[in-house]
Amino acid sequence: MIPLLDRYLLKEVFRPFLLGVLGFTAMLSGTAILFALVGDVIRNGIPWSTGVLLFLLRLPAIVVYSFPMATLLAVLLALGRLSGDSEITALRASGIGIDRIAAPILAFGLFISLCTFFFNEWVVPNATYHEREIFLTVTKQKRPSIRKNVNITEYDGEGRPQRIVNALEAEGTTMHNVTVIEYDAGIMTQITQADTAVYDPHSGWSFINGVMHRFIPRDRHRMLVINFQKEKLNFKIDPGNLLGREKAPEEMNASELGHAIDQKQQLGENVNQLRMSYHQKFAIPFACLIFAL
């Protein structure tokens, strides 16, 4: 059973919080969504029913920013009203300390932070991804299902090439006419060529019908040649990056974004912007608790 004081304070905070979420969402959606969306609908001849769907799918990303601002507004209005009517003075005179008065407010801020975090982790990425897919489909901007001449280079921690992957053609989770060159401390150690390479989410990449050339470390003029029907190689190329478009940070949850950062680091790319987006996935939700504090 929630004590009467806590229920009273939470009721004072909850009402302006709902008002703030609705108000800030309406203002932000009008400036950040509607203006650009109406232009896209008219410019690309998108049906208005699809335009409404795109608006609804873009809305969750705006709601996330409304939660911290609504929390700040709610706490200011609630405590301002209590202070203006001398209710806090009456509570203090009754022997109730500031920490006891603040406890339900901080609990409310923590609860909203956790709700915002899970909303930002599950609802926003899915909604943003589907919105982008629908927009690209109706505007006929989808990329072809087959990609030619794929080249990917992975680097070690010192910026030296660790693995070079080349495929004449990539389709779905399959690469054709694949060549993989592997290095150790900048020295080439192995070349693998195969007709096809197939990706399995559990076991990784399997190479079918190929040959492997392994160089002898102490004798560069000798090599070991291995013909194989099926061979597994341990490298972390996501087939989703071979075809179609790459997901934007706002289309991924924290786990997916962290995995993407690790992959891009291996490919030698600058990941500072992605790191900032990763930390924002935690900073923005817990701004609610900070504002309440």
N, C-alpha and C positions, 0 to 999 in steps of 0.2 A: 504493500500500500504506500503510495507516494504521499509524503507529509503535506499538510495543507499549505504551508509556506511555499514549498517547491511548486505545487500545482498553481498557486496564485502567480508566482513569478514567471513560470513557463507560459501561462496563458497570456500574460502581458507581453511576452517576447514573440510568441507564435503568431499572433494576429498581424502585427506589422511585418513579420517575416514573409508571410504569404502575400501580403500587399506588395512588398518589395520585389519578390520574385516575379509577380505578374507585371508590375510596372517596369522594372529594369529589362525584363525579357521583351516586352512590347517596344520599348525605346531602342534597344540594341538590334532587335530583328528588323525594325523599320530602317535603320541606317546601315546595318551590316549585311542584311540579306535581301530585302525587298527591292532596293534600288538596282542592285546588280542583277538580281534574278529576273526582274521585269525586262531589263535590257536583253538578257540572254534569251528569254522566251520570244520576244519580238524579233530579235536579230536572226535566230535560228529556226523560227517557225515552229516552236515547240507547242503542242496542245496545252491549253490552260489547265486541264485536269492533271497532266503530267507536271506542269509548273507548280500546282498546289502540292503534289506529292514531293517534289524537290524541296519546296519550302519547309514542309513538315520534317523532312530528313535532315535539313540544315539546322533546324531549331535546337536540337539537343546540345550542339556545340556552343550555342549562345546561352542556354540555361546554366551551363557550368560556370560561366562568368557572373551570372545573376546571383547565384547562391552566396558568394562571399560579400557582395555589395548589400544584398538583402539582410545578411546577418549583421553587418555593421549598422545598417539603418534600424533594424529591429532593436538591437541593444541600446542604441542611442535614444530612440524614442521611448522605449520602455523605462529605462533608468531615468531619463529626463523627466518623464511624467511622474514617476515615483518620488523623485527628488523635489520636483516642483510642488507636489501636494504634501510634502513633508512626511511621506510614508517611510522613507529610509530613516529619517530622524526618529520616528516613532518606533521603528524596529530596533534601532540602536539603543533607545531609551529602555526598551524591554529586555535588554541584555543580549540581543542577537548581534554577533560580530559581522564585520564586513566580509570575512572569509565565508561565513555561513550564507550570507546574502548572495555572494558571488558564485557559490558552488553550483546551483542549478543553471546559472547563466553559462558557466564554463562547460558544464555537461551538455547543454544544448549546443554550444559551439562545436564540441567534439563530435556529437552525434551528426550534425549537419556536415562536418568535414568528412566523416566516414561515408555518409550517404553520397556526397559529391564525388569522393574518390571512386566508389564502386560504379556510380553513374558514368564517370569519365572513363572507367576501364572497360565497361561492357556495352553501354548504350551508345555513347558517342562514336567509338571507332566503327561499330557495325553500321550505324546510321550514315556516317560520313562516307564509308566505303561504298555502300549501296547507292547513295546519292550520286557519287562520282561515276559509278558504273552506268547508272541510268542516263546521266547527262551525256556521257561519251557515246552511249548506244543511240540515243535519239538524235544526236548531232553527227553521227556516223564518223566518230573519231577513234573507234576501236582499232587496235593494231592487228596485223595479220597473225594467224595462228602458227605460222612457220617463220623462223628467224634464220637468216643465212650468215655464214662466216662468223661464228661466235668466238670471241677471244677474251679470256679472263686471266688475270695475273694476281697471284697471292704473294704477299710479302711477309718476311719474318719481322721480329721486333726491332731489327737494326736497319730495316728498309731495303734488304736484299731480296731478290726474287726467290720464293720458296717453291712455287709451282706455277706453271703456265699451261692453261687448258685451251685447246683450239678444237672447234667442231665445225665441219662444213655446213651442218644444218641442225637445228634444234626444233623439236615439235613436242609440246606437252612435257612429259617427264622423260623424253628420249632424245639423245643426241646421236647423230650419225657421222661416221668417218672422224673419229675422235683421236686426238693426239695429246698426251699429257707428258710434260717435261718436268721432272722434279730435281730440286737442288738441295744441297746441304752446305750451309755456310757459304753460299755463293758458288759452289762447285756442282756441276751437273752430275747426278748419280743414276738417273733412270729415265728411260723414254718408253712410254706405253702407247701402242697404237691398237685401235679396235674398230670393228665395223659399227658397233652400236654401244651406247652406254645408257642403262635404264636406271631410274631412281626409284627407290622404295623408302617410304618415310621411316621404317623401322631399321633396315639394314644399310641404307645409304646407296651409293652408286655401284652397279655391277656392270662390268665390261664384258662384252660378248664377242667371241671370234677375233682374237688379236694376238699380238706378239709383244713381249716385254724385253727390253735391252737394259741390263744392269751392268754398270761399269765397275770394274775391280778397283777399290780405293787406292791400293798401292801400285797398281799397274794400269795406267791410263790407256794403254794400247790393247788391253784385253777386255772382253765383256762376256757376260752370261746372257744367252738368248733363250727365252722361254716362250713357247707357243701355248696358248690356252684357249679353252672353249668358254670359260667363265672365270672372271677374277674380280675381286672387290678391291677398291682403292679408297683410302680414308681421306676424303676432303669434303669441305662443308659448303658446297655451292648449292644454293636453294634453286630448284627448277623454276620457282615462281619469278626469279629474277632474269631467267633466260627469255621468257616470253611475256607478252602483255606489258602493262605498265608497272612501274615500281610503286608500292604503297607509300603514301605520304605519312609523316609522323602522326598526324591527327587521325589517320585511318588504322593505327596500330595501338594496342594496349602497351603497358610498360614492359611486359615480358617480350613481346614481339619486337618492340623498338630496341630493347637491350640486345636481342639476338642480331638485329640488323646492324647495330653499331659494331658488334664483334666481327661480323662478316666484312663490313666495309673497312675496318681496321686491317684485316688480313689482306685486303686488296689495295692497301696503301692510300685510301681516300681520307680526306679531312672530315672528321666526325664532330667537330666542335658544335655546329648548329644542331646536330641530332642529340648531342649530350644535353644541350640547353632544353630541347623539347622533352627529353626524358625526365629531367628534374622538374620541369613545369607540371608534369603529370602528378607530382606529389605536392609541389609548392602551392598551386592554385587551390586544390581542395582544402588543404590545411590552413589556408588564409582565413577560413571561417573561424577556426579556433583562435588564431592570432587576433583577429578583429574583436572577438568576444573578450579576449583577455585584455 
